[in-house]
């Protein structure tokens, strides 16, 4: 079964000034990231503003991603929806479009229990024959996928691991230490990439890789070479940028940063555009640190 490893880019979704999908720039960003050494392209993650697009738009974004990647790296697609039925439907479409791995976020907005989460993920795993990476981001969903639930879900061979964006390293450790050793655990918080790797994780889905792809890739490469001190220096370099991300919706700040680097990826879909003078000034100051 597929094993997710390395630094995977949750690619942002370029838009025109009118907030329409910008296919040309999407293809350009895919090639930029692959050229930088990224281990996978993840369409429709949080940084890809999955929550902002219709089903039809999501299908178009997935089609373009698979077409442009051309098998050079695995393609991940975020197909998690609020309901189980919708999630299965979109996941089947993604499979037909040639996606390699599904990322399934836990249902959001609805108040749900661990039993509900187990039934949801079980139903998707039974309905769609593709590798599935669970996605835990409690600050956005209102629920945390407990490690005991992940342990139970490990009985499904196509559930291959979990991305933990809780920001709680103890939660990550529980996934690594107390579930099933065949499951891959990926860092979803960029500040915890090296520590997750050192604890037994296999990689990261890194929002910052949209801005600094070579730097983020170097954390994994240096770690894999046993150069822990150098890897830690690379890890520490992203702290100033991470601090600026807190000035607005974090993934919208990432998108604004890519614009300021000279790539026409367009606005975040309103209402979270983050086009503010104070954010721009902070980003430009941070960029000076990376020259």
N, C-alpha and C positions, 0 to 999 in steps of 0.2 A: 504493500500500500504506500501511497505517496507520503513523503516526509517533508514538511515545510522547514526550510533552513535558511540562514543568512538574513540579509536586510531586504525586506519586501516593501515596496513603495505603495502606499495608499494614494494613488495618483489623484491630484485635484482634477476637477472637470472644467475645462476652459469654456468660457461663455463670451458671447459678443456683448457689446454695450447694451443691446436690447434683451439680454439674458437668454439668448438662444444658444444651443450647443454649438461650439466651435470645433468642428471635426478636424480642420487643418491643424489647429494648434494642439489638439489632443494627440494627433499623430506625431507632432514635433516633440511634445513632452515625453511621450513613450520612448522615442529614440534617444532623447537626452538622458533619461534615467537608465536605460539599458546600457548606453555607452559609458555611463559612470560606474557600472559594475553591479547594479541592483540585481537581486536574485529572484525577483518576481514582481509583476505588475498587478495591483489590486484595484480594480475599478469599483466605484460605488461604495467606498468606505465612508467613514465620517469626513475625512478630508476631501472626498469626492462629492460631498453634499447629497448623499443618497436620499436623505429625508426631503429634499427639495424638488425631486423629479417625479413625473408621472410614470406609469408603467411603460408607456410607449417610448418615452425619453430614455428610460433605463435600458430598454431593449436596443435602442440605437447606440447608446454609449457602449454597451457590451459588444455589439457587432463590430464597431470600429476598433475597439481595443483588441479583440481576438485577431482581426484582420491585420492590424499593424504590427502586433507582436510577432506573428508568423512563427510561433513555436520556439522563439529564441530563449524565452524564460516562461515559467508557468504563469497562467492568467488566473487570478482569483477574482471572484465577483461577489459583492454583497447582495444577497437576495432575501435577507430577513425582512419580514413585514410584521405588522401587529398581529394578524391572524395566521393560524397554521395553514389554512386553506390557501391564502394568498402567497405565503412563503413557498409552499410546495409548487404552486403554479409557476411562479417566477423562477424557481430553481430548475424545474423541468425545461423551461425555455432556455435558461442559461446553459444547461447541458447540451441541448440541441444546437446552440450557437458555438459550441466548442470550448467552453470554459473548462479549466483543469480542476479547480478547487472552489467550493462554495464557502463563503463566510456568512454565518448565520448569527445575527445579533439576537439577543434575548428580546422578546416582545416588549414594547415600550408603551407608556401611558396607562395601559390597563394594569390594575393591581393583581399580581399573580403570585402563586405559591411555588415552592420547589417542586411539588407534585405536578403543578401546571407546566413548569419548565421541562420537567422530565417527559411528560406526554407530548409536548410541542416538539422537542428535539428528536424524540423517538419516532414520531410520525414522519418527520422530514427524512430521517435516516432510512426509514423503511420504504419511503416513496421514491427517493431519488438515488440512483446508483452513481454517486460521485463522492470523492473525499470531501468531508465537511469539517471546517474549522469553526468551533464555537467562538462567540465574541462577547466578552464580558465588559460592560462599561456602565456600572451602576449609577454614576452621576447623571447619565443621560436617560437611562431606562427605568430607574427607580427600583431595580432589583439586582441582587448579586447572585451569580450562579454558584451555589455552594459546592465545595470540593466533593462532598458526599454525592451530590447529584451528578457531577462529572464522572465520579468513580462508577456509578451505576450505568451511565451512558456509554462507558468504555466497552460494554458488551457488543456494541455496534461497530464492526470493523471499519466502516467508512467514516466514523467519527474519529478523526486523526489527531485532534488536539484542541487547544484553546488559546485565544489571544486575551491577555488580561490587561485591560485599561483601567483597572480600579485605582491604580496609584498606590495600592497597599501591598508592600512587598511580602508581608506575611501571608496574604491571600495567594500571591503567586507561588510562594514556597509550599503552601498546602496542595496546590495543583501538582507541583513537581514531586513532592515527597509522599503524598497520601492518596494518589489516584491510581493510575496504571502506568507503569514505566514505558509502555509503547506510545503513550500520548505525548505529543510535542507541545511544549508550553512556550509561547512567544510573548515578549514584552510588548505592551501597547502604550506604555509610558516611556518616552524617549530617555528620560533621566535614569531609567532602570535597566537599560539595555545590557551593559556590561555585567551588572550584578545578577541579572536573570541568566545570562550565559554561564557565569561562574557557578551558579547554583544548580545548573543542569538543564536550563532552557536551551532551545535550538536556534533562536533568532529573534527578530523583532519586525513588527509592522510599524514603520517609522514615519510619522507625519513630517518630521523635519527633513526627511530625505527628498522632499519636493524642493527644498530650499538649498540644502547642502548635501547632495547625494554622495559625493566622494568622501566627505568627512564621515557620514554615517556608515558607509560601507567599510571604511577603515577601522571602525570600532570592532566589527566582526572579524575582519581579516587579521588584525593585530592579535585579537584574542585567540583565534584559531592557530596562530603561529607561536603562541605562548608568551607573547610580548605584552604582559599584563600592565606594566607601568605605562608603556606607550598607549595602550588601549584606554587606560584611565585618563591620560592627558587628552585624548580625542573625545572621550565621554564628557570631560569637564568643559570642553570648549563650547558645548551647546547651551550651557546654563544661561548666559546673557540673553540669547534668543528666546529661550523658554520663558524667561521673566517677561519679555515683551508680549509673548503670546497671551499672558494673563490680562492684558489691557483690553481685550475684546473677546469675541467668540474665537477660541483658539484656532480652529481650522480656517476661519475667515482671515485671521491675521497671517497665517501661512500663505494663503492665496495672495494677499496684499504684498507680502514679501517677495513672492515670485514675480509679481508685476514690477516691483521696484528694481529687481535684478535685470529687467529689460525684456522679460518674456510676456507677450500679450495674452495672458490667460483670462483677462477680464474680471468683472466684479463677482463677488459672492452673490448668490441669489438673495434678494431682499426678503426679510428685513435685516439680514446679518452681513452687510457688505464690509463693514470696518474701514471705510474710506474716510479716515479722520486725520487731520494734520498732526495731532500729537502722536498717533501711532506711526505715521510715516517718519516723523522726526526720530522717534526711538529706534525704528528699524534701520534707518540710515546710519545712526550712531553705532548700532551693533555691527553693521556690515563693515565698519572701519576696523573692527577687531579681527576680521577674517582675511584681511589683505596680506 
